[in-house]
Amino acid sequence: MPAFADLGAVDLTDGVLLGEEPTFLAPRTPLRRIAVAAADGCWPRETHAAGATFRIGDEEVEHLRKGTPGVLPDLDLARAALEGDAERTALMLPPTATSLMVLPLLARGLVLGAVGLWRTGERTPFDPVDVTLADEIGTRASLSLDNARRYTLERRTAEALQRGLLPRPVMDVEAANTFGAHMPARAATGTGGSWYDVIALSSSRVAFVVGNAGGQGMNATAAMGQLRAAVQTLSDLDLSPDELLSHLNDLVVRLAEDEKHRGTAAPAAGSVHGATCLYAVYDPVNCHCVLASAGHPGPLLASRDGDEADLVPLQPGLPLGKGAEPFESAELQLRPGDLLSFYTGALARGPHHTGRGPALVREGTGDGAGNGRPVTEIGGRIMAQLLQEPSGATTAGRRHRHLATARRPQHRRKRAQSRHRPTDLLGTGGSGVRH
């Protein structure tokens, strides 16, 4: 627009928009108009606008199946033939249009959709030279569209797999009331390998885990699943956080060697090698929390009698598989009402917890702890704010996020009088805990 045509519209089948494989196009198949453009910036109201859904008849279906551009050089004859047919008129005949070209969009012989082009006023109608050029454009557009459809399918599959591998938003464990949330990526980089977990341990203790397997797509999601399963298995051994990470590191080294010999899982695609993991164990009997990290930043800590959240002083070790140095532990003595917020994904990538996304987590954690809000409400508020951030504004706006929080309530009657009420855990792309 306006070099080739004055009006243009792109119509696709619903299946293509969902990433599904194209199927045989039958009469009355619904199409959705996903985009329109007008040389003068004003799309005619009488013609289907962007977002409209309509069904096409036998003649239109037959033409699209042929796969070659079709031209109506004089629309006056078409108007006379379609008089009284409001549906087809709204589809094909803008009031000022004088000629029409329809480009079928096909992939492997199956219809993805169509592009409609119109010229208006005194402009020269479409001719055979225009058809040749449009046919080349349509072929390239179809290839790009089919590639985008395949990517959409892979991304939706990876997101579904990742959601299935994450714990329920609310986990029923004795030491913690939990809430978790996951925000998929909003950019072309795709779904990554971030995860969080809440694991019930012996003696009413609970473990909080966050981590990230690098890369995007199905490989990153599969690597995340491997790591989560390994951490759950190792947690049954009642190891301290630093010991658990040492065993996990040894396992990652062996898995990376297997990947290397198989020639699979390039780092850009997703691999357990170089993944990060933070493992924390909370004991509600003595309100003691022990943490260790493999390349992952520490959580935020906020108290009920304050309104600010501070980064827990934790010295992360090397990412998994990057070395054999021992991991250091950090210990916290938590008080009633304290709130820990863990996070992963893009929120964990800023140095020293900087950037707009991490700032929102810090502010939401401090405010929520100071006002004594439930962790589910705190997490919901933080995620709502992150979703409002422009996708290009911050790192957190561009990639997937998890957040989890947990709080230790005041006191509860229990089997032992020294035991306090369970921790509340909130997870939203990162992870948090209140005591």
PyMOL commands that set and color helices and strands:
alter all, ss='L'
color gray80, all
select helices_A, chain A and resi 14-17+58-66+75-81+86-92+128-165+202-204+217-235+241-262+346-348+356-370+375-388+395-398
alter helices_A, ss='H'
color red, helices_A
select strands_A, chain A and resi 7-13+30-38+53-55+70-72+97-107+110-120+172-173+176-183+193-200+206-213+276-283+288-294+300-302+309-311+329-333+339-345+401-407+423-434
alter strands_A, ss='S'
color yellow, strands_A
deselect
rebuild
show_as cartoon
